[in-house]
């Protein structure tokens, strides 16, 4: 079974290496999963879904839930990539700061 990792990874404008780093794995494994050579274990599947912001059903191609995703470019893409590298506590702090700016 070929999982839809590549499709959703591309949707997130993410390289195989970036995905591998985010889930604590290596790029070679991501390539193997995308090409149907091997499959990730359950723990990796959950991490992949979290990083790609999808459900396990979507990953396995059972049902794609359409969510509006903007095609980001320039500064927006740079900001998004930077935020994704932050620890959850720092992401929360950033959200609080942004809410203050909106006030």
C-alpha positions in Angstrom: 0.0 0.0 0.0 1.4 3.4 -1.0 0.5 6.0 1.6 -0.3 9.6 0.5 2.8 11.0 2.3 4.2 12.7 -0.9 0.9 14.4 -1.8 0.4 15.9 1.7 4.1 16.7 2.1 4.0 18.7 -1.1 0.8 20.5 0.1 2.8 21.7 3.1 5.7 22.8 0.8 8.0 20.4 2.8 11.0 18.4 1.6 11.5 14.7 2.5 14.4 15.8 4.7 12.3 18.4 6.5 9.6 15.8 7.2 12.1 13.3 8.3 13.7 15.8 10.7 10.3 16.8 12.1 9.4 13.2 12.9 12.8 12.1 14.1 13.6 9.9 11.2 15.9 9.9 8.1 15.1 11.1 4.6 15.8 7.7 3.1 12.9 6.2 5.0 10.5 8.9 3.9 11.6 8.2 0.3 11.0 4.5 0.8 7.6 5.1 2.3 6.6 7.4 -0.6 7.7 4.8 -3.1 6.0 1.9 -1.5 9.3 0.1 -0.7 8.5 0.0 3.0 5.9 1.4 5.4 6.3 3.4 8.6 5.4 1.9 12.0 2.4 3.1 13.9 4.4 5.6 15.9 5.8 7.2 12.8 2.4 7.2 11.1 1.0 9.3 14.0 3.9 11.7 13.9 3.6 12.1 10.1 -0.1 12.9 10.5 0.6 15.4 13.2 3.3 17.2 11.1 1.2 17.1 7.9 -1.9 18.2 9.8 -4.0 15.3 8.4 -5.9 12.3 9.8 -4.7 8.7 9.5 -7.7 8.1 7.2 -6.4 10.8 4.9 -2.9 9.4 4.9 -4.2 6.0 3.9 -6.4 7.5 1.2 -9.7 6.6 2.7 -11.2 10.0 2.5 -9.7 13.4 1.9 -11.2 16.1 3.9 -10.8 19.3 1.9 -9.4 22.1 4.0 -8.6 25.5 2.5 -4.8 25.8 2.2 -3.3 28.9 0.9 -0.4 28.8 -1.5 2.1 30.6 0.6 5.1 32.5 -0.8 7.7 34.9 0.3 7.6 36.2 3.8 4.5 34.2 4.7 6.2 30.9 3.8 9.3 32.0 5.7 7.3 32.8 8.8 5.4 29.4 8.6 8.7 27.5 8.3 10.2 29.3 11.2 7.1 28.7 13.4 7.2 25.0 12.6 10.7 24.8 14.0 9.7 26.3 17.4 9.0 24.2 20.5 5.2 24.1 21.4 5.8 26.4 24.3 7.4 29.0 22.1 4.6 28.6 19.5 2.1 29.3 22.3 4.1 32.4 23.4 4.2 33.6 19.8 0.4 33.2 19.5 -0.1 35.2 22.7 2.2 37.9 21.3 0.2 38.0 18.0 -3.1 38.3 19.9 -1.6 41.3 21.8 -0.7 42.9 18.4 -4.3 42.5 17.2 -5.7 44.3 20.2 
